[in-house]
Amino acid sequence: MPDSMAEQLRQDMECEGLLECFHGLKQLDREVFRTLVTGTDPLTVDEIADAVDRERSTAYRAVQRLLQAGFIQKEQINYDQGGYYHVYKPTDPAEIADDMQRLLNDWYAKMGQLITEFEEKYERRDTTPPSVDS
C-alpha cells in the first residue's frame, strides 16, 4: 500500500482495494469475503477454511476482522437436540457502500478541519509596523 495520500491517488484502484483502504483488511480477508459473496448459502468457519485453503484458526481470524468491519454477518443455527453452530454470510453490498460513504464523509470533514487549522496556524501575518503619515 502506498505511504502517502498523493501516491494512493496516483495508483489505479479497484473496488477490492476499498476493503483495504477503508478497513485495513488483508488479502485473506478479501478472499474470505469473495468466497462468501460467491457462495449460495452461508458457511461455517470450517467450510470457509476449506474454501480458502487455510487453517481453521487463520480463517477464523479473517472472519472476525470481516465481522468487525461489518462486511459479514453471523447467524446462529440451533440443533433440534440442543446446541448450536454459527454460519456467516455477506452483508448487503448497499449497506457496506453506505457505511464506506459515511466513513469517507467523516474523513473528508476531518481533513477539511485540519487544513483550516493548518492555514490558521501558518498563515503569514503582516509584521510590518503601520506607517505614520506626516
C-alpha positions as CSV (number, residue, x, y, z in Angstrom):
1,M,0.0,0.0,0.0
2,P,1.3,3.5,-0.9
3,D,2.6,5.6,2.0
4,S,1.1,8.9,1.1
5,M,-2.4,10.1,0.0
6,A,-0.8,11.5,-3.2
7,E,0.6,8.1,-4.0
8,Q,-2.8,6.5,-3.4
9,L,-4.5,8.9,-5.7
10,R,-2.0,8.2,-8.5
11,Q,-2.4,4.5,-8.4
12,D,-5.2,2.6,-10.1
13,M,-7.7,1.5,-7.5
14,E,-10.0,-1.5,-7.9
15,C,-13.2,-1.9,-5.8
16,E,-11.4,-4.6,-3.7
17,G,-8.8,-2.0,-2.8
18,L,-11.6,-0.2,-0.9
19,L,-11.7,-3.0,1.6
20,E,-8.0,-2.4,2.5
21,C,-8.2,1.3,2.2
22,F,-11.2,1.8,4.4
23,H,-10.8,-1.0,6.9
24,G,-7.2,-2.3,6.6
25,L,-8.4,-5.7,5.5
26,K,-5.8,-8.2,4.2
27,Q,-5.6,-10.4,1.1
28,L,-7.0,-13.3,3.1
29,D,-9.9,-11.2,4.3
30,R,-10.8,-10.3,0.7
31,E,-10.6,-14.0,-0.3
32,V,-12.9,-15.0,2.6
33,F,-15.3,-12.2,1.7
34,R,-15.3,-13.2,-2.0
35,T,-15.9,-16.8,-1.0
36,L,-19.0,-15.7,1.0
37,V,-20.3,-13.4,-1.7
38,T,-20.0,-16.0,-4.5
39,G,-21.5,-18.8,-2.4
40,T,-25.1,-19.6,-2.4
41,D,-25.5,-20.5,1.3
42,P,-24.0,-19.2,4.5
43,L,-20.8,-21.0,5.5
44,T,-19.3,-22.3,8.7
45,V,-15.7,-21.3,9.6
46,D,-14.6,-24.9,8.7
47,E,-16.2,-24.5,5.3
48,I,-14.6,-21.1,4.8
49,A,-11.2,-22.5,5.8
50,D,-11.6,-25.3,3.3
51,A,-12.6,-22.9,0.5
52,V,-9.6,-20.6,1.1
53,D,-7.2,-23.5,1.8
54,R,-6.1,-22.2,5.3
55,E,-6.1,-23.5,8.8
56,R,-9.4,-23.1,10.8
57,S,-7.8,-20.6,13.2
58,T,-6.4,-18.4,10.4
59,A,-9.8,-18.4,8.6
60,Y,-11.5,-17.6,12.0
61,R,-9.3,-14.5,12.4
62,A,-10.2,-13.3,8.9
63,V,-13.9,-13.9,9.7
64,Q,-13.5,-11.9,12.9
65,R,-12.0,-8.9,11.0
66,L,-14.8,-9.0,8.5
67,L,-17.4,-9.1,11.2
68,Q,-15.8,-6.2,13.0
69,A,-15.7,-4.2,9.7
70,G,-19.4,-5.0,9.1
71,F,-18.8,-6.9,5.9
72,I,-20.3,-10.1,7.0
73,Q,-23.0,-11.2,9.5
74,K,-23.1,-14.2,11.9
75,E,-26.1,-16.3,12.2
76,Q,-26.8,-19.0,14.9
77,I,-28.2,-22.3,13.8
78,N,-29.8,-24.4,16.6
79,Y,-29.7,-28.2,16.6
80,D,-33.0,-29.9,17.4
81,Q,-31.4,-31.9,20.2
82,G,-29.7,-28.9,21.7
83,G,-26.6,-27.0,20.9
84,Y,-25.8,-24.7,18.0
85,Y,-23.3,-23.6,15.5
86,H,-22.6,-20.4,13.5
87,V,-22.7,-19.6,9.8
88,Y,-21.5,-16.5,8.1
89,K,-23.0,-14.6,5.2
90,P,-22.1,-11.3,3.4
91,T,-23.8,-8.1,4.5
92,D,-25.9,-6.4,1.8
93,P,-23.5,-4.5,-0.5
94,A,-25.7,-1.4,-0.4
95,E,-25.3,-1.3,3.4
96,I,-21.5,-1.7,3.1
97,A,-21.3,1.1,0.5
98,D,-23.4,3.4,2.7
99,D,-21.0,2.7,5.6
100,M,-18.0,3.4,3.4
101,Q,-19.6,6.6,2.2
102,R,-20.2,7.7,5.8
103,L,-16.6,7.0,6.7
104,L,-15.4,8.9,3.6
105,N,-17.6,11.9,4.5
106,D,-16.3,11.9,8.1
107,W,-12.8,11.7,6.9
108,Y,-13.3,14.5,4.4
109,A,-14.8,16.7,7.1
110,K,-11.9,15.9,9.5
111,M,-9.3,16.7,6.7
112,G,-11.1,20.0,6.0
113,Q,-10.9,20.9,9.6
114,L,-7.2,20.0,9.8
115,I,-6.4,22.0,6.6
116,T,-8.2,25.0,8.1
117,E,-6.2,24.7,11.4
118,F,-3.0,24.4,9.3
119,E,-3.9,27.5,7.4
120,E,-4.7,29.5,10.6
121,K,-1.5,28.3,12.3
122,Y,0.9,29.1,9.5
123,E,-0.9,32.0,7.8
124,R,1.5,34.8,7.1
125,R,0.9,37.6,9.4
126,D,1.7,41.1,8.4
127,T,4.6,42.0,10.6
128,T,5.3,45.4,9.1
129,P,4.6,48.3,11.6
130,P,1.9,50.6,10.4
131,S,3.3,53.7,8.6
132,V,2.9,57.1,10.1
133,D,1.7,59.7,7.7
134,S,3.1,63.2,8.3
